[in-house]
Amino acid sequence: MINLLHRLQKFLNFSETNPLTETDPVTYLRHRNQEQFIVVSLDNHDNILEKQLISIGTATHCIVHPRDVFRNAIHKNAYSIILYHNHPYNTPIPSVTDIQLTEQLTNAGTILNIQVKDHIIVTNETTISIKTLYPNLFS
């Protein structure tokens, strides 16, 4: 049992077996049948410090909390982050919950002095930038 928990922890913390280490978040999220949420932490020159899977949910939603989003960004001394999640049902339009979560995370980022650069929604065929649709959420 302990071995199983250790392997699961390694997977969720993006160990060597993490598929995100070899691919970009959009490619990873495309064609997934469950919503998943990824945070990419960046330094002050927009170099990637880390890609982290935060949550795996159901076909219609996943649970995301600011402390989980910013935990590794703080640990890595990130200057900014980019948020990614997929819509398995293939609708690129942000839901009300997507917009509310983006606002909550940008507010938390302001307090922590970690800029949220964008929140990207990925479907099987396209991507959409919440920042492009709602620039007032990002300051």
Contact map, one row per residue, 1 for C-alpha under 8 A:
1111100000000000000000000000000000000000000000000000000000000000000000000000000000000000000000000000000000000000000000000000000000000000000
1111110000000000000000000000000000000000000000000000000000000000000000000000000000000000000000000000000000000000000000000000000000000000000
1111111000000000000000000000000000000000000000000000000000000000000000000000000000000000000000000000000000000000000000000000000000000000000
1111111100000000000000000000000000000000000000000000000000000000000000000000000000000000000000000000000000000000000000000000000000000000000
1111111110000000000000000000000000000000000000000000000000000000000000000000000000000000000000000000000000000000000000000000000000000000000
0111111111000000000000000000000000000000000000000000000000000000000000000000000000000000000000000000000000000000000000000000000000000000000
0011111111100000000000000000000000000000000000000000000000000000000000000000000000000000000000000000000000000000000000000000000000000000000
0001111111110000000000000000000000000000000000000000000000000000000000000000000000000000000000000000000000000000000000000000000000000000000
0000111111111000000000000000000000000000000000000000000000000000000000000000000000000000000000000000000000000000000000000000000000000000000
0000011111111110000000000000000000000000000000000000000000000000000000000000000000000000000000000000000000000000000000000000000000000000000
0000001111111110110000000000000000000000000000000000000000000000000000000000000000000000000000000000000000000000000000000000000000000000000
0000000111111110000000000000000000000000000000000001110000000000000000000000000000000000000000000000000000000000000000000000000000000000000
0000000011111110000000000000000000000000000000000001100000000000000000000000000000000000000000000000000000000000000000000000000000000000000
0000000001111111111110000000000000000000000000000011100000000000000000000000000000000000000000000000000000000000000000000000000000000000000
0000000001111111110000000000000000000000000000000000000000000000000000000000000000000000000000000000000000000000000000000000000000000000000
0000000000000111110010000000000000000000000000000000000000000000000000000000000000000000000000000000000000000000000000000000000000000000000
0000000000100111111000000000000000000000000000000000000000000000000000000000000000000000000000000000000000000000000000000000000000000000000
0000000000100111111111000000000000000000000000000000000000000000000000000000000000000000000000000000000000000000000000000000000000000000000
0000000000000100111111100001000000000000000000000000000000000000000000000000000000000000000000000000000000000000000000000000000000000000000
0000000000000100011111111001000000000000000000000011000000000000000000000000000000000000000000000000000000000000000000000000000000000000000
0000000000000101011111110000000000000000000000000010000000000000000000000000000000000000000000000000000000000000000000000000000000000000000
0000000000000000011111110000000000000000000000000000000000000000000000000000000000000000000000000000000000000000000000000000000000000000000
0000000000000000001111111011000000000000000000000000000000000000000000000000000000000000000000000000000000000000000000000000000000000000000
0000000000000000000111111111000000000000000000000000000000000000000000000000000000000000000000000000000000000000000000000000000000000000000
0000000000000000000100111111100000000100000000000010000000000000000000000000000000010000000000000000000000000000000000000000000000000000000
0000000000000000000000011111110000000000000000000000000000000000000000000000000000010000000000000000000000000000000000000100001000000000000
0000000000000000000000111111110000000000000000000000000000000000000000000000000000000000000000000000000000000000000000000000000000000000000
0000000000000000001100111111110100000000000000000000000000000000000000000000000000000000000000000000000000000000000000000000000000000000000
0000000000000000000000001111111100010000000000000000000000000000000000000000000000001100000000000000000000000000000000000110000000000000000
0000000000000000000000000111111100000000000000000000000000000000000000000000000000000100000000000000000000000000000000000111100000000000000
0000000000000000000000000000111110000000000000000000000000000000000000000000000000000001000000000000000000000000000000000011000000000000000
0000000000000000000000000001111111100000000000000000000000000000000000000000000000000101000000000000000000000000000000000000000000000000000
0000000000000000000000000000001111100000000000000000000001100000000000000000000000000001000000000000000000000000000000000000000000000000000
0000000000000000000000000000000111110000000000000000000111111000000000000000000000000011000000000000000000000000000000000000000000000000000
0000000000000000000000000000000111111000000000000000000111111100000000000000000000001111000000000000000000000000000000000000000000000000000
0000000000000000000000000000100001111100000000000000111110000100000000000000000000001100000000000000000000000000000000000000000000000000000
0000000000000000000000000000000000111110000000000000111100000101000000000000000000111100000000000000000000000000000000000000000000000000000
0000000000000000000000001000000000011111000000000011111000000000000000000000000000111000000000000000000000000000000000000000000000000000000
0000000000000000000000000000000000001111100000000011110000000000000010000000000011110000000000000000000000000000000000000000000000000000000
0000000000000000000000000000000000000111110000011111000000000000000000000000000011100000000000000000000000000000000000000000000000000000000
0000000000000000000000000000000000000011111000011110000000000000000000011001011111000000000000000000000000000000000000000000000000000000000
0000000000000000000000000000000000000001111111111100000000000000000000000000011111000000000000000000000000000000000000000000000000000000000
0000000000000000000000000000000000000000111111111000000000000000000000000000111100000000000000000000000000000000000000000000000000000000000
0000000000000000000000000000000000000000011111100000000000000000000000000000011100000000000000000000000000000000000000000000000000000000000
0000000000000000000000000000000000000000011111100000000000000000000000000000000000000000000000000000000000000000000000000000000000000000000
0000000000000000000000000000000000000000011111110000000000000000000000000000000100000000000000000000000000000000000000000000000000000000000
0000000000000000000000000000000000000000011111111000000000000000000000000000000000000000000000000000000000000000000000000000000000000000000
0000000000000000000000000000000000000001111001111110000000000000000000000000000000000000000000000000000000000000000000000000000000000000000
0000000000000000000000000000000000000001111000111110000000000000000000000001010000000000000000000000000000000000000000000000000000000000000
0000000000000000000000000000000000000001110000011111000000000000000000000001000000000000000000000000000000000000000000000000000000000000000
0000000000000100000110001000000000000111100000011111100000000000000000000000000000000000000000000000000000000000000000000000000000000000000
0000000000011100000100000000000000000111000000000111110000000000000000000000000000000000000000000000000000000000000000000000000000000000000
0000000000011100000000000000000000011110000000000011111100000000000000000000000000000000000000000000000000000000000000000000000000000000000
0000000000010000000000000000000000011110000000000001111100000001000110000000000000000000000000000000000000000000000000000000000000000000000
0000000000000000000000000000000000011100000000000000111110000111000000000000000000000000000000000000000000000000000000000000000000000000000
0000000000000000000000000000000001111000000000000000111111000110000000000000000000000000000000000000000000000000000000000000000000000000000
0000000000000000000000000000000001110000000000000000001111111110000000000000000000000000000000000000000000000000000000000000000000000000000
0000000000000000000000000000000011100000000000000000000111111100000000000000000000000000000000000000000000000000000000000000000000000000000
0000000000000000000000000000000011100000000000000000000011111000000000000000000000000011100000000000000000000000000000000000000000000000000
0000000000000000000000000000000001100000000000000000000011111100000000000000000000000011100000000000000000000000000000000000000000000000000
0000000000000000000000000000000001100000000000000000000011111110000000000000000000000000000000000000000000000000000000000000000000000000000
0000000000000000000000000000000000111000000000000000001111011111000000000000000000000000000000000000000000000000000000000000000000000000000
0000000000000000000000000000000000000000000000000000001110001111100000000000000000000000000000000000000000000000000000000000000000000000000
0000000000000000000000000000000000001000000000000000011000000111110110000000000000000000000000000000000000000000000000000000000000000000000
0000000000000000000000000000000000000000000000000000000000000011111110000000000000000000000000000000000000000000000000000000000000000000000
0000000000000000000000000000000000000000000000000000000000000001111111000000000000000000000000000000000110010000000000000000000000000000000
0000000000000000000000000000000000000000000000000000000000000000111111100000000000000000000000000000000000000000000000000000000000000000000
0000000000000000000000000000000000000000000000000000010000000001111111110000000000000000000000000000000000000000000000000000000000000000000
0000000000000000000000000000000000000010000000000000010000000001111111111000000000000000000000000000000000000000000000000000000000000000000
0000000000000000000000000000000000000000000000000000000000000000011111111100000000000000000000000000000000001000000000000000000000000000000
0000000000000000000000000000000000000000000000000000000000000000001111111110000000000000000000000000000000000000000000000000000000000000000
0000000000000000000000000000000000000000100000000000000000000000000111111111000000000000000000000000000000000000000000000000000000000000000
0000000000000000000000000000000000000000100000000000000000000000000011111111110110000000000000000000000000000000000000000000000000000000000
0000000000000000000000000000000000000000000000000000000000000000000001111111110000000000000000000000000000000000000000000000000000000000000
0000000000000000000000000000000000000000000000000000000000000000000000111111110000000000000000000000000000000000000000000000000000000000000
0000000000000000000000000000000000000000100000001100000000000000000000011111110000000000000000000000000000000000000000000000000000000000000
0000000000000000000000000000000000000000001000000000000000000000000000001111111000000000000000000000000000000000000000000000000000000000000
0000000000000000000000000000000000000000111100001000000000000000000000001111111110000000000000000000000000000000010000000000000000000000000
0000000000000000000000000000000000000000111100000000000000000000000000000000111110000000000000000000000000000000111000000000000000000000000
0000000000000000000000000000000000000000111101000000000000000000000000001000011111000000000000000000000000000000011110000000000000000000000
0000000000000000000000000000000000000011110000000000000000000000000000001000011111100000000000000000000000000000011111000000000000000000000
0000000000000000000000000000000000000011110000000000000000000000000000000000000111110000000000000000000000000000000111110000000000000000000
0000000000000000000000000000000000001111000000000000000000000000000000000000000011111000000000000000000000000000000111110000000000000000000
0000000000000000000000001100000000001110000000000000000000000000000000000000000001111100000000000000000000000000000000111100000000000000000
0000000000000000000000000000100000111100000000000000000000000000000000000000000000111110000000000000000000000000000000111100000000000000000
0000000000000000000000000000110100111000000000000000000000000000000000000000000000011111000000000000000000000000000000001110000000000000000
0000000000000000000000000000000001100000000000000000000000110000000000000000000000001111111100000000000000000000000000001110000000000000000
0000000000000000000000000000001111100000000000000000000000110000000000000000000000000111111000000000000000000000000000000011000000000000000
0000000000000000000000000000000000000000000000000000000000110000000000000000000000000011111000000000000000000000000000000010000000000000000
0000000000000000000000000000000000000000000000000000000000000000000000000000000000000011111100000000000000000000000000000011100000000000000
0000000000000000000000000000000000000000000000000000000000000000000000000000000000000011111110000000000000000000000000000010000000000000000
0000000000000000000000000000000000000000000000000000000000000000000000000000000000000010011111000000000000000000000000001110011100000000000
0000000000000000000000000000000000000000000000000000000000000000000000000000000000000000001111100000000000000000000000000000000100000000000
0000000000000000000000000000000000000000000000000000000000000000000000000000000000000000000111111110000000000000000000001000000001000000000
0000000000000000000000000000000000000000000000000000000000000000000000000000000000000000000011111110000000000000000000000000000000000000000
0000000000000000000000000000000000000000000000000000000000000000000000000000000000000000000001111111000000000000000000000000000000000000000
0000000000000000000000000000000000000000000000000000000000000000000000000000000000000000000001111111100000000000000000000000000000000000000
0000000000000000000000000000000000000000000000000000000000000000000000000000000000000000000001111111110000000000000000000000000000000000000
0000000000000000000000000000000000000000000000000000000000000000000000000000000000000000000001111111111000000000000000000000000001000000000
0000000000000000000000000000000000000000000000000000000000000000000000000000000000000000000000011111111100000000000000000000000000000000000
0000000000000000000000000000000000000000000000000000000000000000000000000000000000000000000000001111111110000000000000000000000000000000000
0000000000000000000000000000000000000000000000000000000000000000000000000000000000000000000000000111111111000000000000100000000000000000100
0000000000000000000000000000000000000000000000000000000000000000000000000000000000000000000000000011111111100000000000000000000000000000110
0000000000000000000000000000000000000000000000000000000000000000010000000000000000000000000000000001111111110000000000000000000000000000000
0000000000000000000000000000000000000000000000000000000000000000010000000000000000000000000000000000111111111000000100000000000000000000000
0000000000000000000000000000000000000000000000000000000000000000000000000000000000000000000000000000011111111100001100000000000000000000110
0000000000000000000000000000000000000000000000000000000000000000000000000000000000000000000000000000001111111110000000000000000000000000000
0000000000000000000000000000000000000000000000000000000000000000010000000000000000000000000000000000000111111111000000000000000000000000000
0000000000000000000000000000000000000000000000000000000000000000000001000000000000000000000000000000000011111111111100000000000000000000000
0000000000000000000000000000000000000000000000000000000000000000000000000000000000000000000000000000000001111111111000000000000000000000000
0000000000000000000000000000000000000000000000000000000000000000000000000000000000000000000000000000000000111111110000000000000000000000000
0000000000000000000000000000000000000000000000000000000000000000000000000000000000000000000000000000000000011111110000000000000000000000000
0000000000000000000000000000000000000000000000000000000000000000000000000000001000000000000000000000000000001111111000000000000000000000000
0000000000000000000000000000000000000000000000000000000000000000000000000000011110000000000000000000000000001111111100000000000000000000000
0000000000000000000000000000000000000000000000000000000000000000000000000000001110000000000000000000000001001100111110000000000000000000000
0000000000000000000000000000000000000000000000000000000000000000000000000000000111100000000000000000000011001000011111100000000000000000010
0000000000000000000000000000000000000000000000000000000000000000000000000000000111100000000000000000000000000000001111100000000000100000010
0000000000000000000000000000000000000000000000000000000000000000000000000000000011100000000000000000000000000000000111110000000011100000010
0000000000000000000000000000000000000000000000000000000000000000000000000000000001111000000000000000010000000000000111111000000011100000000
0000000000000000000000000000000000000000000000000000000000000000000000000000000001111000000000000000000000000000000001111100001111000000000
0000000000000000000000000000000000000000000000000000000000000000000000000000000000011110000101000000000000000000000000111110001111000000000
0000000000000000000000000100110000000000000000000000000000000000000000000000000000011110000100000000000000000000000000011111111100000000000
0000000000000000000000000000111000000000000000000000000000000000000000000000000000000111111100000000000000000000000000001111111000000000000
0000000000000000000000000000011000000000000000000000000000000000000000000000000000000001010000000000000000000000000000000111110000000000000
0000000000000000000000000000010000000000000000000000000000000000000000000000000000000000010000000000000000000000000000000111111000000000000
0000000000000000000000000000000000000000000000000000000000000000000000000000000000000000000100000000000000000000000000000111111100000000000
0000000000000000000000000100000000000000000000000000000000000000000000000000000000000000000100000000000000000000000000011110111110000000000
0000000000000000000000000000000000000000000000000000000000000000000000000000000000000000000110000000000000000000000000011100011111010000000
0000000000000000000000000000000000000000000000000000000000000000000000000000000000000000000000000000000000000000000001111000001111111000000
0000000000000000000000000000000000000000000000000000000000000000000000000000000000000000000001000010000000000000000001111000000111111110000
0000000000000000000000000000000000000000000000000000000000000000000000000000000000000000000000000000000000000000000011100000000011111111110
0000000000000000000000000000000000000000000000000000000000000000000000000000000000000000000000000000000000000000000000000000000111111110000
0000000000000000000000000000000000000000000000000000000000000000000000000000000000000000000000000000000000000000000000000000000011111110000
0000000000000000000000000000000000000000000000000000000000000000000000000000000000000000000000000000000000000000000000000000000001111111110
0000000000000000000000000000000000000000000000000000000000000000000000000000000000000000000000000000000000000000000000000000000001111111111
0000000000000000000000000000000000000000000000000000000000000000000000000000000000000000000000000000000000000000000000000000000000100111111
0000000000000000000000000000000000000000000000000000000000000000000000000000000000000000000000000000011001000000000000000000000000100111111
0000000000000000000000000000000000000000000000000000000000000000000000000000000000000000000000000000001001000000000111000000000000100111111
0000000000000000000000000000000000000000000000000000000000000000000000000000000000000000000000000000000000000000000000000000000000000011111
